Amino acid sequence: MLQQAVASANADTEDGRSVSVCFLIQHPDLPSSRVRVLDLLPELRRHGIAADVFSYPRTIYSKVQLFRQVRKYDVVVLQKKLPTWPDLVLLRHCAGKLYYDFDDAIYLKDSADGAARSRVRGRRFRQIVMAADRVIAGNRILADQARRWNAAVEILPSAVETRGIPVRQDNSSGGLTVIGWVGTAPNFQHLTAVGPVLRRVAERRSIEVRIVSNEAPELPGVPARFIRWQRTTENAEIAAFDIGIMPLRSTPFAAGKCGYKALQYMAAGVPAVVSDVGVNSEIVRHGTDGLVVSTCEGFFDALLELIDNPDKRRRMGRQARLRVEQEFSVATVAQRLAHALKTSSPAAARLQ
């Protein structure tokens, strides 16, 4: 019997056409599962997608039971999971049409010492990409990697909600400029890399650095305020930022990131200062939506520029908000995903 679904969305479409889709996610609490699947379900329903979402099973028995049941769906979407070879063979055998979605450089190991290559990850990634009827990648860097083994690759950015969320107002903090960062503890390595820069900025200007996370990082000498992340308050906390930052260490793994932090800031009308790593410079148009810097040291001048120019911050924030509404909103991305799920694709390569 099919295990309990994490979430479901019955199709609701004017033309009566619908496609049944089974999403297999890693866990409903993980950012990728939420952003790439769960947040899109209401919009997918409007575009004729009847979806069930299941957490990827752990035991052999539950895998066999679930994979046998996926035969009833038009499309099965495996989200980010790198299955073992036996799992993949069974899933490919049972799924009439198999899509693979990913939004990180999962074929690499995220390592602070730069030793990013992983034979196991690389092999499993190659196998699932070759077996999939279609691959959906979060950005062009990830798509280029997948195209080494499958020509049927589509780029679909991660989406942020723009409707009904708080948008930055002219915050009045008594001359205090709020610089914000949102992320989880595994990404502290990127934040702490600009710790010395933030300390120098604090010596010259009146700032507060707000860290919205599941843990409190160590930023010696930085006037930091830790705010525990909560899904219900995250958007309001971001809207209270004057400037959002997304520093990234220049590593192969970081180059595969999809700029989600920057998109969150932009959706709230907050100008972003981001590292010129991966596709950040394609998401944030330098001088229009925010500022793109090539080094950690570059954050110093960029932050001072925005701190000293409130009008520029407001102008960039408005442009950033418009850009996200047009290209990265949940409504826009879900419509594109629905089209991909309804469109036929070349047959996958045989597993061998």
C-alpha atoms as one frame of an Amber mdcrd trajectory, in Angstrom:
protein
   0.000   0.000   0.000   1.258   3.498  -0.868   2.825   5.277   2.082   1.348
   8.508   3.426   1.954  11.432   1.094   3.769  14.495   2.435   1.524  16.736
   0.345  -0.925  16.549  -2.533  -2.412  18.886  -5.111  -5.415  17.925  -7.213
  -5.506  19.412 -10.682  -7.723  22.433 -11.196  -7.569  23.500 -14.814 -10.005
  25.186 -17.159  -9.384  22.941 -20.162  -9.867  19.746 -18.167  -6.431  18.398
 -19.082  -4.295  17.172 -16.205  -1.070  15.295 -15.661  -0.497  13.118 -12.612
   2.926  13.602 -11.031   4.709  11.866  -8.178   7.422  13.965  -6.538  10.025
  12.083  -4.491  11.758  14.532  -2.151  14.439  14.053   0.474  12.576  15.616
   3.416   9.857  18.291   3.697  12.005  20.381   6.061  14.953  20.647   3.684
  15.203  23.924   1.728  15.456  22.271  -1.696  12.393  20.099  -1.084  10.413
  23.112   0.034  11.576  25.581  -2.622  11.658  23.267  -5.653   8.492  21.278
  -4.908   6.273  22.059  -1.924   6.056  25.821  -2.469   5.000  25.273  -6.084
   2.116  22.853  -5.493  -0.770  25.370  -5.372   0.339  26.962  -8.647   0.990
  23.601 -10.301  -2.585  22.639  -9.512  -3.828  25.706 -11.401  -1.891  24.547
 -14.444  -3.342  21.052 -14.510  -0.817  19.126 -12.424  -2.291  16.586  -9.988
   0.635  15.938  -7.671   1.473  13.691  -4.751   4.669  14.247  -2.778   6.490
  11.512  -0.873   9.648  11.518   1.196  12.198   9.177  -0.318  11.792   5.813
   1.462  14.593   4.405   3.576  13.964   0.699   3.974  14.101  -1.873   1.196
  10.496  -2.898   1.834   9.155   0.666   1.669  11.153   1.360  -1.501   9.729
  -1.664  -3.257   6.193  -0.790  -2.141   6.409   2.853  -3.214   8.286   2.327
  -6.462   5.732  -0.249  -7.588   2.954   2.246  -7.004   4.561   5.044  -9.043
   3.479   3.209 -12.210   0.110   4.928 -11.945   1.606   8.400 -12.430   2.295
  10.055 -15.755   5.576  11.492 -14.476   7.841  10.713 -11.528  10.159  13.533
 -10.402  13.121  12.601  -8.219  14.261  15.750  -6.452  17.991  16.019  -5.687
  18.404  12.533  -4.222  21.374  10.529  -5.533  19.993   6.979  -5.504  22.079
   3.848  -5.201  22.350   1.689  -8.313  19.775  -0.916  -7.124  17.328   1.871
  -6.206  17.774   3.512  -9.593  17.245   0.293 -11.523  13.999  -0.394  -9.657
  12.749   3.179  -9.942  13.577   3.399 -13.635  11.804   0.102 -14.246   8.655
   1.283 -12.479   8.456   4.899 -13.633   6.882   5.400 -17.029   8.525   8.810
 -17.328  11.322   9.814 -14.938  12.485  13.402 -14.398  15.414  14.450 -12.220
  15.523  17.876 -10.533  18.530  19.343  -8.708  19.682  22.775  -7.554  23.160
  22.214  -6.100  26.459  20.795  -7.288  25.531  17.480  -5.683  28.082  15.640
  -7.835  30.726  17.309  -5.629  31.456  17.264  -1.920  31.055  20.579  -0.118
  34.385  20.762   1.665  35.985  23.739   3.383  39.460  22.563   2.340  38.511
  22.616  -1.338  38.693  18.818  -1.846  35.391  18.811  -3.689  35.548  15.760
  -5.933  33.714  12.627  -4.868  33.803   9.413  -6.895  30.628   8.092  -5.307
  28.651  11.290  -5.836  29.993  11.711  -9.343  29.080   8.159 -10.322  25.584
   8.303  -8.858  24.948  11.668 -10.479  26.020  10.384 -13.876  23.803   7.324
 -13.518  20.619   9.195 -12.583  21.164  11.838 -15.272  21.642   9.158 -17.947
  18.560   7.277 -16.756  16.240  10.298 -16.638  13.889  11.199 -19.466  14.468
  14.849 -18.613  16.731  16.749 -16.223  15.674  20.023 -14.619  18.654  22.045
 -13.371  18.571  25.143 -11.184  21.053  27.160 -13.259  23.241  27.028 -16.375
  26.323  25.716 -14.544  24.402  22.710 -13.238  22.726  22.270 -16.623  26.093
  22.182 -18.413  27.237  19.424 -16.081  24.094  17.365 -16.712  24.352  17.824
 -20.483  27.535  15.770 -20.470  25.289  12.695 -20.185  21.809  13.815 -21.258
  20.736  16.291 -23.940  17.217  16.717 -22.508  18.102  19.319 -19.880  16.005
  22.344 -18.947  17.027  25.243 -16.703  14.458  26.188 -14.090  15.530  28.650
 -11.387  14.515  28.337  -7.775  11.423  30.402  -7.046  10.496  32.832  -4.291
   7.038  33.965  -3.290   6.309  37.603  -4.100   2.591  37.745  -3.298   1.481
  38.731   0.175   4.964  38.998   1.659   6.317  42.008   3.581   8.309  44.438
   1.455  10.993  46.707   2.786   9.839  50.104   3.995  12.020  53.100   4.796
  13.303  51.621   8.012  14.066  54.104  10.733  16.632  52.716  13.148  18.049
  55.930  14.531  20.784  56.096  11.904  21.550  52.397  12.253  21.908  50.484
   8.976  20.776  46.863   9.143  22.866  44.397   7.123  21.243  40.971   6.945
  22.165  37.397   6.106  19.869  34.358   5.945  21.138  30.784   5.859  21.870
  27.575   7.699  24.887  26.650   9.813  26.653  24.637   7.058  26.970  27.914
   5.123  28.645  29.840   7.946  31.982  29.317   6.175  30.879  31.868   3.582
  29.609  34.378   6.150  32.643  34.189   8.425  34.898  34.792   5.410  33.638
  38.390   5.372  33.696  38.716   9.169  36.815  40.920   9.165  35.239  43.154
   6.511  32.051  43.539   8.542  34.159  44.419  11.581  35.935  47.181   9.611
  32.610  48.521   8.326  31.323  48.626  11.922  34.341  50.706  12.937  33.374
  53.377  10.387  29.592  53.293  10.263  26.723  52.553  12.643  25.499  49.097
  11.632  23.843  45.989  12.980  24.375  42.626  11.289  21.323  40.396  11.654
  21.833  36.669  11.206  18.653  34.686  10.551  19.642  31.051  10.982  19.186
  27.842  12.935  22.363  28.571  14.928  24.383  31.602  15.990  27.706  32.054
  14.172  30.871  33.486  15.701  31.709  36.908  14.271  34.253  38.472  16.623
  34.058  42.249  16.822  30.928  42.449  14.679  27.781  44.008  16.187  25.666
  40.990  15.327  22.168  39.981  16.376  21.106  36.358  16.024  17.482  35.709
  15.054  16.357  32.114  15.081  14.902  31.124  11.721  11.196  30.431  11.600
   9.261  29.844   8.426   6.404  32.043   9.631   8.615  35.071  10.375  11.416
  34.740   7.811   9.916  37.126   5.243   9.235  39.809   7.838  12.808  39.585
   9.149  14.222  39.992   5.634  11.976  42.985   4.938  13.552  44.668   7.969
  17.020  44.542   6.344  18.455  47.628   4.670  21.012  45.541   2.763  21.223
  41.781   2.233  24.552  40.031   1.726  25.425  36.761   0.010  29.159  36.131
   0.279  30.468  32.925  -1.302  33.893  31.372  -1.188  35.072  30.643  -4.707
  34.852  26.841  -4.760  33.448  24.455  -7.372  30.579  23.568  -5.047  29.675
  27.199  -4.342  29.695  27.933  -8.077  26.695  25.636  -8.465  24.463  27.544
  -6.044  21.266  29.070  -7.394  21.362  32.421  -5.594  18.343  31.768  -3.408
  19.454  34.149  -0.632  19.803  36.973  -3.135  16.346  36.198  -4.538  14.822
  36.341  -1.069  16.337  39.761  -0.447  15.258  41.014  -3.866  11.674  39.784
  -3.414  11.481  41.894  -0.256  12.782  44.978  -2.080  16.154  44.767  -0.348
  19.281  45.466  -2.445  21.809  42.625  -2.329  25.591  42.600  -2.249  26.780
  39.272  -3.616  30.016  37.527  -4.491  30.758  37.133  -8.186  30.633  33.341
  -7.949  28.566  31.071 -10.148  25.408  32.701 -11.515  25.136  35.456  -8.894
  26.066  38.125 -11.426  23.263  36.885 -13.700  20.680  37.138 -10.928  21.842
  40.445  -9.442  22.507  43.015 -12.154  25.401  45.087 -10.842  24.368  48.659
 -10.221  20.689  47.947 -10.946  19.393  45.353  -8.457  22.377  45.458  -6.110
  26.145  45.154  -6.231  28.372  42.261  -7.318  31.895  42.064  -5.888  34.791
  39.884  -6.989  36.523  39.451  -3.619  35.691  39.442   0.080  37.474  42.773
   0.346  35.081  44.145  -2.246  32.251  43.900   0.281  33.842  46.769   2.222
  33.480  49.402  -0.500  30.132  48.034  -1.668  28.598  48.170   1.805  29.898
  51.680   2.472  28.455  52.810  -0.872  24.994  51.541  -0.007  25.115  52.632
   3.628  25.943  56.194   2.564  23.326  56.331  -0.218  19.804  55.539   1.055
  18.275  56.748  -2.210  20.380  54.272  -4.160  19.289  51.494  -1.823  15.638
  52.345  -2.398  16.066  52.521  -6.158  17.919  49.214  -6.337  15.388  47.583
  -4.038  12.508  48.563  -6.307  14.311  47.269  -9.402  15.201  44.023  -7.614
  11.588  43.444  -6.636  10.380  43.961 -10.223  12.999  41.572 -11.588  11.999
  38.794  -9.210   8.310  39.249  -9.972   8.995  38.863 -13.694  11.503  35.999
 -13.703  11.803  34.222 -10.347   8.368  34.309  -8.720   6.536  31.151  -7.676
   3.810  31.907 -10.216   6.265  32.257 -13.109   8.455  29.279 -12.268   5.523
  26.953 -11.518   4.011  27.728 -14.905   7.292  26.781 -16.583   7.565  23.597
 -14.540   3.998  22.615 -15.418   4.812  23.036 -19.099   7.891  20.823 -18.733
   5.863  18.140 -16.957   3.291  18.126 -19.749   5.793  18.095 -22.592   7.129
  14.849 -24.017  10.868  14.192 -23.938  13.286  11.767 -25.607  13.408   8.265
 -24.179  16.048   7.761 -21.496  19.155   5.730 -22.150  19.044   2.100 -21.086
  20.662   1.313 -17.767  23.714  -0.836 -18.189
